[in-house]
Amino acid sequence: MRRVLASASPRRKEILQTLGIGFDVVPSTVDEPVIKGLTPEALARHHACAKAKDVASRERGYVLGADTVVVVDGVVLGKPVDEAEAASMITRLAGRWHEVISGVALVWPGRVEELSVTTRVEFRAIDDDTARRYAATGEGADKAGAYAVQGMGAGLVARIEGSYSNVVGLPAAETVELLERNGALAEWP
């Protein structure tokens, strides 16, 4: 059966390609609002499932959706709306631990399975000027928490506890297990 990635994220596509798993890419058009009353884990799973169901309504096969949120002090940091908000997010994360939570959902005819993975990330201490300069690069403009761990943002990160690929945008091991468990991978690798 065909596999479809319900995401325009080049990072998610690259992680799947690195794993040797082929997917057709059909981006979802679902919005990602913060929904009050949901835990960050439930929010990430909700968005992942909504994206996968949106694409599954148009495409047949196994449809994989994903969403990543950054959480600090219980507050979900989404994608920054502008450079000033990006700098503010980076300043807020500086010298502290935060959580990166990805929700992953697999939808196929008559079935849905979802999961979430949490990784703890510590930023090194930086000053406001460094945060502004990093934000000005635009690297984190389309990313939750306003940074890219796989790019220059790696220079902000002091430590990671958990899945590195989760921080990039898709928890690799857990995604492979999800696909295997549900027959979306005949055999891997």
Residue pairs with C-beta under 8 A, 6 or more apart in sequence:
1 60
1 61
1 62
1 108
1 183
1 184
2 24
2 59
2 60
2 61
2 62
3 21
3 22
3 23
3 24
3 61
3 62
3 64
3 179
3 184
4 23
4 24
4 25
4 26
4 55
4 56
4 59
4 61
4 62
4 63
4 64
5 12
5 13
5 16
5 23
5 24
5 25
5 26
5 63
5 64
6 26
6 27
6 28
6 51
6 52
6 54
6 55
6 56
6 63
6 64
6 65
6 66
7 13
7 25
7 27
7 28
7 51
7 64
7 65
7 66
8 25
8 27
9 66
9 169
9 170
11 150
11 168
11 169
11 170
12 66
12 169
12 170
13 23
13 25
15 165
15 168
15 169
15 170
15 172
15 175
16 22
16 23
16 170
16 175
18 172
19 172
19 175
19 176
19 188
19 189
20 188
20 189
21 176
21 179
21 185
21 188
23 64
24 59
26 55
26 58
26 59
26 63
27 55
28 50
28 51
28 52
28 54
28 55
28 65
29 54
30 47
30 50
30 51
30 54
32 47
32 67
32 78
34 43
34 76
34 78
35 43
35 46
38 46
40 69
40 71
40 76
40 99
40 101
41 101
41 103
41 116
41 118
42 116
43 67
43 69
43 76
43 103
44 67
44 68
44 69
44 101
44 102
44 103
44 116
45 67
45 103
45 104
45 105
45 114
45 115
45 116
46 67
46 103
47 65
47 67
47 103
48 65
48 66
48 67
48 102
48 103
48 104
48 105
48 114
49 65
49 103
49 105
49 107
49 112
49 114
50 65
51 65
51 66
51 67
51 105
52 63
52 64
52 65
52 105
52 106
52 107
52 112
53 63
53 65
53 105
53 107
53 112
54 65
55 63
55 65
56 63
56 107
56 108
60 109
61 108
62 106
62 107
62 108
62 179
62 182
62 184
63 106
63 107
63 108
64 104
64 105
64 106
64 175
64 179
65 104
65 105
65 106
65 107
66 102
66 103
66 104
66 105
66 169
66 170
67 102
67 103
68 100
68 101
68 102
68 103
68 144
68 166
68 169
69 76
69 77
69 78
69 100
69 101
69 102
69 144
70 76
70 77
70 78
70 89
70 93
70 98
70 99
70 100
70 101
70 144
70 145
71 77
71 98
71 99
71 100
71 101
72 92
72 93
72 96
72 98
72 99
77 89
77 92
77 93
77 98
77 144
77 145
77 146
78 144
79 141
79 142
79 143
79 144
79 146
80 86
80 88
80 89
80 135
80 140
80 141
80 146
83 135
83 136
83 138
83 141
84 135
85 146
86 135
86 140
86 141
86 146
87 128
87 131
87 132
87 134
87 135
87 136
87 146
88 131
89 140
89 145
89 146
89 147
90 123
90 126
90 131
90 134
90 135
90 140
90 146
90 147
90 156
91 126
91 128
91 131
93 123
93 145
93 147
93 156
94 123
94 124
94 125
94 126
94 127
94 131
94 156
95 123
95 124
95 125
95 126
96 122
96 123
97 120
97 121
97 122
98 120
98 121
98 122
98 123
98 145
99 118
99 119
99 120
99 121
100 118
100 119
100 120
100 121
100 144
100 145
100 166
100 167
101 116
101 117
101 118
101 119
102 116
102 117
102 166
102 169
102 170
102 171
103 114
103 115
103 116
104 114
104 115
104 116
104 117
104 170
104 171
104 174
104 175
104 178
105 112
105 113
105 114
106 112
106 113
106 114
106 178
106 179
106 182
106 184
108 182
108 184
111 182
113 178
113 181
113 182
115 174
115 178
117 162
117 163
117 166
117 171
117 174
118 162
118 166
119 160
119 161
119 162
119 163
119 164
119 166
119 167
119 171
120 160
120 161
120 162
121 149
121 157
121 159
121 160
121 161
121 167
122 157
122 158
122 159
122 160
123 156
123 157
123 158
124 156
124 157
124 158
126 156
134 140
134 147
134 152
134 153
134 156
135 146
137 152
139 147
139 148
139 151
139 152
139 153
140 146
140 147
140 148
140 153
147 153
147 156
148 168
149 157
149 160
149 164
149 167
149 168
150 168
160 167
163 171
163 172
163 173
163 174
165 171
165 172
165 173
166 174
176 185
176 188
178 184
179 185
179 188
180 188
